[in-house]
C-alpha cells in the first residue's frame, strides 16, 4: 500500500504507469501489428531518436514556439485593449464571435498560396486558431475585475500605464497562462494536420509517413515523441507560472 501511495504522489510517474498499463491491455486485446507493445516502441524510439526523430521534433517545436509567442504578444495586447475600452469592445467583439468558430484548417490551401509552402504558412495557420483563444481569455479576465479595484488604484494616484502594470496585468496573468497552456495543446494538434502538406520535417509528417509505409512501430514512436514534446512544453509553462504567479498558490 505504501508503494502504491508513493507512486500516486508522483503525478508524472503515476500518469506514465496508467498509460503504459492501458497500452499493454490494448496491445494484448487487439493482438495486431497495428498496436505494437510499449517495450518495442520504446526501444525503437531510443534507436531512432538521435538520427531521425529529434530533427522532426525540433522542426515542430520551432513552429509551435513561433506561433505561440506571436499569438501571446498580439492576443494579450488586443484582449487587454478590448477589455479596458467599452467602445472598442462593442466594435471588435462581434467580429471575433463570427470569426472564432470558423474551422481555420479549412484555409490551409489559402495560407499556402498567400504565404508559401514553408514554415510561415504553418505558423500563421496555428496563430489563426490560438490567437482568438488568447484574445477572448484576456478580454474576459479584464472584465471580471471589479470597479472597486480600479477606484482603489486610481485613489493611489496611478496613471494608465501604472494601472496596467500594477493591477490589470497581475490580475489577469494566471488566466492568460491557462489560455497559453490550452493553446499549446491546440497547437500540437493543429500542427499535426498542417505538417502533412508540403513538408519533409515535422512530427506530424513523420507519423503520417510511417503510417503510409505500414511501419506502425515508428508511427507509435512518433506519437510517443509528440507526447514527450507536449509534456516538456507543459512543464515549461508550469515553471513560468510558478515564477510569475507564485502568489496564486501561496
C-alpha positions in Angstrom: 0.0 0.0 0.0 2.8 2.4 0.8 4.4 1.6 -2.5 1.2 2.5 -4.3 0.8 5.7 -2.4 4.4 6.7 -3.3 3.6 6.2 -7.0 0.4 8.2 -6.7 2.3 11.0 -5.0 4.4 11.4 -8.1 1.9 12.6 -10.7 4.1 12.1 -13.6 5.1 8.5 -12.7 1.5 7.7 -11.9 0.3 9.0 -15.2 3.0 7.1 -17.2 2.2 3.8 -15.4 -1.5 4.2 -16.1 -1.0 4.9 -19.8 1.5 2.0 -20.2 -0.9 -0.4 -18.5 -3.7 0.7 -20.7 -1.4 0.4 -23.7 -0.4 -3.1 -22.8 -4.0 -4.1 -22.3 -4.9 -2.7 -25.7 -1.9 -4.5 -27.3 -2.8 -7.9 -25.9 -6.5 -7.4 -26.6 -6.2 -6.4 -30.2 -3.2 -8.7 -31.0 -2.3 -6.9 -34.1 0.9 -5.4 -35.5 -1.1 -2.1 -35.7 -0.6 -1.7 -32.0 3.0 -2.6 -31.0 3.9 -3.2 -27.4 5.2 -0.3 -25.3 8.5 -2.1 -24.8 9.0 -2.5 -28.6 8.0 1.1 -29.2 10.3 2.5 -26.5 13.3 0.5 -27.9 12.6 1.8 -31.4 12.2 5.4 -30.0 15.6 5.3 -28.4 17.2 3.9 -31.5 15.8 6.5 -34.0 15.7 9.5 -31.7 19.2 10.9 -32.2 19.4 10.5 -36.0 15.8 10.9 -37.2 13.1 11.8 -34.6 15.0 14.7 -33.0 15.1 16.6 -36.2 11.3 16.3 -36.7 10.6 17.3 -33.1 12.9 20.3 -33.4 11.1 21.4 -36.6 7.7 21.1 -34.9 9.0 22.8 -31.8 10.2 25.8 -33.8 6.8 26.3 -35.5 4.9 25.9 -32.2 7.2 28.3 -30.3 7.0 31.0 -33.0 3.2 30.7 -33.3 2.5 30.8 -29.6 5.0 33.6 -28.9 3.5 35.9 -31.6 -0.1 34.9 -30.5 0.6 35.7 -26.9 2.1 39.2 -27.7 -0.7 40.1 -30.1 -3.6 38.3 -28.3 -2.8 39.7 -24.8 -2.3 43.2 -26.2 -5.6 43.1 -28.1 -7.5 41.4 -25.3 -6.4 44.0 -22.7 -7.3 46.8 -25.0 -10.7 45.4 -25.8 -11.4 44.6 -22.1 -10.4 48.1 -20.9 -12.3 50.0 -23.6 -16.1 49.5 -24.0 -16.3 51.3 -27.4 -13.6 49.0 -28.8 -15.3 46.0 -27.3 -18.6 46.9 -29.0 -16.8 47.3 -32.3 -14.5 44.3 -32.2 -16.2 41.6 -30.2 -19.0 40.8 -32.7 -16.3 40.3 -35.4 -14.4 37.9 -33.1 -17.5 36.0 -32.3 -18.1 35.4 -36.1 -14.6 34.5 -37.0 -13.7 32.4 -33.9 -15.9 29.4 -34.6 -14.8 29.1 -38.2 -12.5 26.0 -38.7 -9.3 27.6 -39.7 -7.8 24.4 -41.0 -10.1 24.8 -44.0 -7.9 27.7 -45.1 -4.7 25.7 -45.3 -4.7 25.9 -49.1 -5.2 29.6 -48.9 -2.4 30.1 -46.4 -0.1 28.1 -48.6 -0.9 30.3 -51.7 -0.5 33.5 -49.7 2.5 32.7 -47.6 4.2 29.9 -49.4 4.9 26.2 -48.7 7.4 26.8 -45.9 7.2 27.4 -42.2 5.4 30.7 -42.4 2.1 29.3 -43.7 2.1 26.6 -40.9 2.9 29.2 -38.2 0.1 31.5 -39.5 -2.3 28.6 -39.6 -1.6 27.9 -35.9 -1.8 31.6 -35.0 -5.2 31.9 -36.7 -6.6 29.4 -34.3 -5.0 30.1 -30.9 -4.9 33.9 -31.3 -8.7 34.1 -30.7 -8.4 31.9 -27.6 -5.9 34.3 -26.0 -7.8 37.4 -27.1 -11.1 36.2 -25.6 -9.5 34.9 -22.4 -7.6 38.2 -21.8 -10.7 40.3 -22.5 -12.9 38.3 -20.2 -10.3 38.3 -17.5 -10.2 42.1 -17.6 -13.9 42.3 -17.5 -14.0 40.2 -14.3 -12.1 42.9 -12.4 -14.4 44.9 -10.2 -14.8 48.7 -10.4 -13.7 48.9 -6.7 -10.3 47.7 -7.7 -9.9 50.4 -10.3 -11.3 53.0 -7.9 -8.7 52.0 -5.3 -5.9 52.1 -7.8 -6.8 55.5 -9.0 -7.2 56.8 -5.5 -3.5 56.0 -5.1 -2.7 58.3 -8.0 -1.9 55.6 -10.6 -1.9 56.7 -14.2 -2.9 54.4 -17.0 0.5 52.7 -17.6 0.8 52.1 -13.8 -2.8 50.8 -13.8 -1.8 48.1 -16.4 1.5 47.3 -14.6 0.3 47.0 -11.0 -3.4 46.0 -11.4 -4.5 44.7 -14.7 -1.6 42.5 -15.8 -1.0 40.8 -12.4 -4.7 40.2 -12.0 -5.2 38.6 -15.5 -1.9 36.8 -15.7 -3.0 33.4 -14.2 -5.8 33.1 -16.7 -3.6 34.2 -19.6 -1.1 31.4 -18.7 -4.0 28.9 -18.6 -5.0 30.1 -22.1 -1.4 29.6 -23.2 -1.4 26.1 -21.8 -4.6 25.3 -23.7 -3.2 26.9 -26.8 -0.1 24.8 -26.7 -2.2 21.6 -26.8 -4.3 23.0 -29.6 -1.1 24.0 -31.5 0.3 20.4 -31.4 -3.0 19.0 -32.7 -3.3 21.6 -35.5 0.4 21.2 -36.4 -0.1 17.5 -36.9 -2.6 18.3 -39.7 -0.5 21.2 -41.2 2.7 19.2 -41.4 1.0 16.7 -43.7 1.2 19.2 -46.5 4.4 20.3 -48.4 6.9 19.4 -45.8 9.6 16.8 -45.1 10.3 17.7 -41.5 7.9 17.7 -38.6 6.5 15.2 -36.2 3.1 15.2 -38.0 4.8 14.4 -41.2 6.9 11.6 -39.6 3.8 9.9 -38.0 1.8 10.1 -41.2 4.7 8.9 -43.4 5.3 6.0 -41.0 1.6 5.0 -41.2 1.7 5.2 -45.0 4.8 2.9 -45.0 2.9 0.5 -42.7 5.7 0.9 -40.1 3.5 1.0 -37.0 6.3 0.8 -34.5 7.8 4.0 -35.9 4.4 5.6 -36.1 3.9 4.9 -32.4 7.4 6.2 -31.7 6.4 9.4 -33.4 3.3 9.6 -31.2 5.5 9.0 -28.2 7.8 11.8 -29.3 4.8 14.1 -29.8 3.6 13.3 -26.3 7.0 14.0 -24.9 7.1 17.3 -26.7 3.8 18.3 -25.3 4.9 17.2 -21.8 8.0 19.3 -21.9 6.1 22.4 -23.1 3.6 22.0 -20.4 6.3 21.7 -17.8 8.0 24.9 -19.1 4.7 26.7 -18.8 4.3 25.4 -15.2 7.8 26.8 -14.4 6.8 30.1 -15.9 3.6 30.1 -13.9 5.3 29.3 -10.6 7.8 32.1 -11.3 5.3 34.8 -12.3 2.2 33.7 -10.4 3.7 32.1 -7.3 1.4 34.2 -5.1 -1.7 32.4 -6.5 -0.6 29.1 -4.9 0.8 30.6 -1.8 
